[in-house]
Amino acid sequence: MDAALAPVAELATTPLEEHAELYETVHARLSAALEAEPGAVPAALRPDAPGRAPEQDAEP
């Protein structure tokens, strides 16, 4: 996700007229991450990840 959001850091130095394109890039990257195959999800974020505490999935 950090890579998908990285272009947001460029907003301050990007001309205003290029902001829409930058946001479209971020949107496309985030959409691709959400549509990725389950195996593409980083291991540490999967519920069955080694060392992941059961309480991390518990409801508040």
Secondary structure, DSSP 8 states (H G I E B T S, - for coil): -HHHHGGGGGGGGS-GGGHHHHHHHHHHHHHHHHHS-GGGS-GGGSTT-TT--GGGGS--
